[in-house]
Amino acid sequence: MSDFDWKNLIDPLYYIHFDINGIKVGLFIVLFIVFAETGLFAGFFLPGDSLLFLAGIYNRELVENVVFLGSDFINVMLLSTLVGVAGILGNIVGYWFGAKSGYYLYNKKDSFWFKKKYLVQSKDFFERYGGKAIIFARFLPIFRTFAPIVAGIVTMDKKKFMFYNILSSFLWSFTLIFSGHYLYGFLLENYDIDLKEHIELIVIALVGITIIPVIYKFSKKSIQSIDDEIE
């Protein structure tokens, strides 16, 4: 790999093309990123949706270095399943961490790796939507990291949590990876548009699509708070 740059941390392609001494280990890095972003509160800044979408586009490159089964569809299925499992395991760790460390987190001071406001916002989000928050959170940055932790803090029923955990993880992974893979093929074959030449636009678009609902929700909440104070 070339010299490290801090900007690489939010660049999905950095992880997909990652190699160690010439050995491509992008698949394992992608799985770890998914696990970290969904299970470790320090992973909230890592790319999620854009990483999976681009993983679908670069599916062959990721999978063939480990095992290539010959069928395009089967390999996309394999990648989506592995990512789904990584997301499930990440949420399990997040739930366990929340159950064991809830009091500590609420009293922890802010740092680069931890922002209490994200925890509070996720708790409000979780209380409003209940179990469905686990599904919604999968597609929302920051909430994706803190939702399982909050579920552990509020001691959500474990069976109910696992149901939503498994459902949301596979829904998230299959939707984004399949979308990236087949949209890439469709546009290239029918319109001669190579999405690999527009990666920056794709990342910006995905970030915008996932961030806008979050900004809208909390800007609306802030306006409501101001109105309440005025009254």
TARAMO-V307975 format. One record per helix or strand of 2 or more residues. SS is the DSSP state (H for helix, E for strand). FROM is the first residue (numbers start at 0). TO is the last residue. If there is no record, write none. Layout:
ss;from;to
SS;FROM;TO
SS;FROM;TO
//
This chain:
ss;from;to
H;5;9
H;11;15
E;18;19
E;22;23
H;25;38
H;40;42
H;48;56
H;58;63
H;71;105
H;115;128
H;131;137
H;142;152
H;157;190
H;194;229
//
